[in-house]
Amino acid sequence: MKGEGKSSRPDITIAIDTRLATTFALVGATYLLQRLYSILRLFLELTVIPGTNVKTFQSRHQGTKTWAIVTGVTSGLGVEFARQLAAKGYCVVLVARRRAAMEELAEELSTKYSISTKIIVMDFSDPSSRSQACAELSAFCAMHDPGVLINNAGVSHEMPEPFVETDPLVIDQIVQTNVLGTLQLTRAVLPHMIARSKGKGSKSLVLNVGSLDGRLPAPLLAVYCYTKAGLEAWTKALAWEVRSKGVMVQVVLPAFVISNMSKIRKSSLTVPTARKFVRSTLSSLGLPGGAQGRASTMTPYWAHAIMDYATGIFGYSSEMAAMHVSHWMHRDIRRRALAKRARLAKAQ
């Protein structure tokens, strides 16, 4: 009997080992299938699956003009958002600091697309200008149909610089423009969007232009990164608040795009033109792209989406690698900018 008792122990051990192996195999297979599905979904979203049609946010009442409000429309992404929304039939409210540039764009839009435009001058870094412009915009929205808000206005550092060397006035300008200006303007417009979208009304869209620098912090651009990370968190909270009120709120995360802010003049596989980036954004509304697993966030341009997605897979190691590369790149940009400044000063 003792011999029989002893001989049963290896059988029990083998059974336990088999169950553990099976469990680990199932867990591994499940993870692998989830990852494969995620990669397939990323590929399909970037190539085949369409996002929410931007015309969804136009008025359902025939003959009613729907307006898109676009901020930061004197160059780059803002100009392209205005153009492409006008091409879709939206009338456009242009909001920026330089009236002359907006008048030129308004003439282009009204001539080419036969749409109405309105200009509102607003210095996003000036509290007085913000208050006056937001009051004007709120009054305008009360009398019209505001279907889309593109929060694109933003500024960055003149050149990469350590935080401890950043002029307090520069810090204030970046925070006032990127944070307070966006919040105050959205607060002026959003009640009117909720009013038009309640019940079975026309749906509305708030699209905030963030940055991958809020997702992958860039050393020497610390203040800018702070504002963009905050914008992403605010977007998620706001989206949850108004999700039952017919308003879609999303933040789109570009990396480098040809613009005055990036100071890049030549496009490449990873640096699209503003036109390409905006087209990819407006055709991917509601899809996360490379921002899978993050609420109300989208990275639609394929090269930027892959960067964002890879960070999500590899986590800490990819984030540290990205910051290392970013720090090296921005140190080099700063070195060249300072050298150019010194040459110009010497020439004078």
N, C-alpha and C positions, 0 to 999 in steps of 0.2 A: 504493500500500500504506500509506503514511504517513497518507494521508487516511482510509483505512478504519480504521486504529488509533485515530485521534483521534475518529472518530465513535462508537466503541463505549463510550467513557468515560461520556457522558451516560446511556447505557442501563444501565450498571452502577450509576451513582448513583441512577437512578430505581428500579431493582430493590431497592437497599439501603433507600432511603427508604420504599418500599412495604412491605418487611418490617418496618421499625421501626414504621411507622404501624399495621400489622396487629397487631404485638406489643402496642403501647400500647393499641390498641382492645380486644384480648382481655383485657389486664390490667384495664382500666377496666370492661369489661363484667362480668368475674368479680367485681371488688370491688362493683359496683353490685348484682349478683345476690345476693351474700353479705349485703350490707346490707339489701336488700329482704326476704330470707329471715329475717334477724335481727329486723327490725321485725314481720314477720308472726308469727314465733314468739313475740315478746313479747306481741303482741295476743292470740294464741290462749291463751297461758299465763294471761293475766290475765282471760280471759273464758270459755274453753271447756275447755281441757285440764285434767283433774284431776291432783292430785298423788298421792303414795302415801297410801292410806287409813290414818288414824291407828290404826284397829283392827288393822292388820297386825302391830302390836307386842304384841298381847295373846297370852296363852298359847294354844298349840294343844291343850293338854290340857283336856278338858271338866271343868268344876267347879273349875279352878284360878283363883283371883283374881289378876289382874295389877295391879300398883301403879304409879302415876305419882308421881314425886317432884317437887314444885314448890317452888322457893325464892322468897323475897320475896313472900309471899302475904297481906300485910296491906293491900294496896291495888292499884289499877291493873291492869297486865298479869298479875301473879301471881294475883290473885283470879280473873280471867277464864280463865286457863289451867286453874286448878283446877276451875272450874265446867264448862267445856266438855269437859274430859277425864272428869269425873265423869258428864256427860251421855252420854258414849260408853261408859260401863260400867267405867271404871277406878276402883279404890280409890285414895285419894290420901294421900300423906305430905306434910304441910304443914310447911315449914321456914322460920322467920323469927324475929325477935327478940321480938315482942310476943305473949305467950301468950293474953291476953284476946281479941285480934282473931282469932287462929287458932281459938280455941274457938268463937267465934261463927260463923266460916265453916264449921268442921267440923260444927256442928249443922245449918247450912243444907244442906250437901251430903248428909249422911246422911239427913236428912228428905226432901229433894226427890228425890234420886236413888237412895235405898236402897243406898248403898255404904258400905264401911268407911273410916275415916280414922285417921290417926295424926299426932300433933303432936310435933315436935322443935324445941325452943327453941335458937336459935343466933344469937349476935351475930357477924356476919361480920367485924367489925373487931377482934375480940378473939381472939388466938391460943389462949388457954386454953378459951374457949367453943367455938371451932371444933374443937379436938382432941376435946373431950368429946362434942360433937354428932356428929362424923363417926364416932367409935367406936360410938356408939349406932346410927347409921344403917347402918353396915356390918354390925353384928350383926343388925339387923332384916332387911336384904337377904339375909343368909345363910339366913334362915328363910322367906323369902317370894319372890315372883316380880316383880322390878323390871324393867318393860318400857320405861318412859319416864322420862327425867330432863330437866326444864326448868330450866336455870340462868338464872333471871331476877333474882335479888337484885343490887342495885347502888345506888350513890349518886353524886350529882354535887355540884357546888359549891352553896352556899346561894344565891349570886348570881354572875353573871359577874365575873371578877376577873383582873387581870394575874398571870402566874405569879410574878413577883418580889414580889408583895404577898400571895401565898397563904401562910397559916399552915402551917408544917411539919406540925402536927398534922392539919390538913385533908388535906394531901397523903398522909399516912400512912393516914388513915381511908379515903380513896378507893381507894388502892392495895390496902390490906388487904382491903377488901370486894369490889372488882371483880375483883381478880386472884387473890390468895392464897386467899380464901374459895372462889372458884369452882374453882380447881385442886384444893384439898384435898378438897372435897366430891366432886368428880368422881372423884378417886383412890380415895375410899372406896367409891363405888358401882360404878364401871366393871368391876372384876374379877368381880362377881356378874352383870353383864350379859353379859360374855363367856362365863361359865360356862353361862348359860341359852341362849345363842345359838349355841354351837359346833355344828358339823355341820349337822344338819337341825333344830336347835332353833328356838324362836320368835325372831324378829328383835327388836332393841332400838333405841331412839332416844335420842340425846343432842342436845338443842336448846339452843344458847346464844343468849341475847338480847343482841345487840350494839347498834350504833347507826350511823347514817349519819355521825355525828360522827367515827367512826373512819375512814370512807372520805373524807369531805370535812371536814378539820379545822376546828374552830370556835375562832377566836381568843377569848381570855378564858375558855376552858374547856379549857386545855391539858392539865391532868392527867387529866381525864375522857376526852379524846380519846386520850391515850396508852393508857389502860387498854382502851378499846374497839378500838383498832387492834391491840393485842397479842392481844386475845381472838380476833379474826378470824384472825390468823396461827396462833395455837395451835390453833384449830378445824381449819384445813386440815391441819396436821401430824398432829393426833390422828386425823382422819378417815382419813388414809392408813395410819396404823399399825393401825387396827382394821377396815379395810374388808373384809378376808378373814375376819373373826371374827363376822360377822353383826350388827354394830353400825353404824347410820347416825349420823353426826355432822354437824350443820349449824349455821351461825350465821345468825340472821335479823336484818336491819338495818332498824329503824324510824327514821323522822325524828320529827317531833313527834307525840305521841299524848296524848290527855287523861289526865293522871295527876298525882299529887302532885309528882313530879320535875319535870315540864315546867311546872307551875303554870298550865296552860291549862285553862279550865273550859268553853269553848264549842267544839263541834266545827265543822268546815268541810270543804270538799273535800279539803284537804291535811292536815287534822288530824282523824283518825278517833277515835271512841271506842275504849276498850280492847276492848270486845266485838267491834267490827268488825275491828280489827286482828288479834286472836287468831283469829277465824273465818277470815280470809284466810290466816293462817299455817298453821293446821292443815289447811286444804283444799289447800295448795300444797306440801306436803313433797316434797322431791326436785327441785323445779323452781326454777331460778334467778330467774325473773321479770326484774327490772331488773338483776340481777347477772350477766348473761350473760358467759361467758368467765372466771369466777372460781370456782375449785373450792370445793365445800361451802358456798357462800354463797347466800342468798336474800333478795330484796327483794320480798315478795309483794303488799303493798298498792299499788293501781294508781298513786296519785299519787306515792308514794315510789319506786316502780319506774321511773317516767318520769324522775324526777330523777336516779336512779342511772344509768339507761341513757344519758341525755344526757351525763353526765359521761364515760362510757366512750367516746362518739363523739367529743366535742370535746376531751377530754384536758386539757392544761395550761390552755387559755384558760377552759374551763368551771370548772375547779378554782379558778383565781384569782378568777373572778367570784363563785363561791359563797363563798369566804372573805371577799371584800370585803363582800358582802351580810350574811354572818353576823357579821362584826366590827361593822358598823354597827348591826345589830339588837341584839347583846349589849351594846354600849356604851349604847344607849338603855335596855335593861332594867336595866343597872347604875345608870344615872343615876336612873331612877325608883325603884329599890329603895333607893338611898342617901337620896333625898329623903323617902321614906316613913319610913325609919329615923330621920331627923332630926326629922320631925314627931312621931313617937311619943316620942322622947327629950324633946322640948320640952314635950309634953303632960304628961309625968311631973314 
